[in-house]
């Protein structure tokens, strides 16, 4: 392996298209296989929406931006949104009737977990499940939504607990990267944000990838789980939302009315061989779609 070949390697890595040229361009073509991509953002930013969208799109053949595979979706903190997934499945089947089967949900395997130790056991079961290869389509996408919920109250801030937590991070990420490399999978995890109070030059003097700080809803935030977890992922995408008050003229009304409008922005914080990129996006019935600025 020469340095020249190493530089070309990311270009040949299969990508899972989001289904929007604007957002795919930010990612250099889509969600990369053989690695872990993190989606971080506050509640309501669209993390789960994007994950559901990816699980359906993964079923498309590579010629249409998919991976020709099924998905495993691990959820940790809510009742799984089956209704929304069914809606997306029906919409994509209508758009690609000859490429996605009549019941797209049959190629999405859902499992709930409640703590980090249980996730470790489930990941072991997943490897056996993939190795059996009895699914109609090979497993090509693993989603964990969200990773932060597994560590919310299980560990204290003592040095011993922080050490155990970091060891668990590396155990989980090592297992996920092993699965991704062995089976050519794309791995997507969601993460939450916490309020950040400190200097403007990053977190503890360390910049957040290509950004010095993250801003959402008028707050400075940082990804949950800290720098130890940041070393466990390959790429980080920040989904920000901002409420903006606008004046709207209402017909036959004596004056204008003040309404609230949500602006959402997709930021590529860091990724191998990719520079910072951003784009506005909206959440529609059809899924998350980028907006030209």
Secondary structure, DSSP 8 states (H G I E B T S, - for coil): --HHHHHHHHHHS-EE--S-HHHHHHTTSSEESSEEEEEEE-TTSSHHHHHHHHHHHTTS-GGGTS-S-EEEEEE-SS---HHHHHHHHHHHHHHSTTTS-S-GGGGEEEEE--SHHHHHHHHHHHHHHHHHT-SSS-EEEEEEE-SGGGGSSS--SSHHHHHHHHHHHHHHHHHHHHHHHHHT-EEEEEE-EEE--S-SSSBTTB-BTTBS-EEETTEEEEETTHHHHHTT-SEEEEEEEEEEEEEE--TT-SS-EEEEEEEEEEEEEEBTTB--EEEEEEEETTEEEEE--
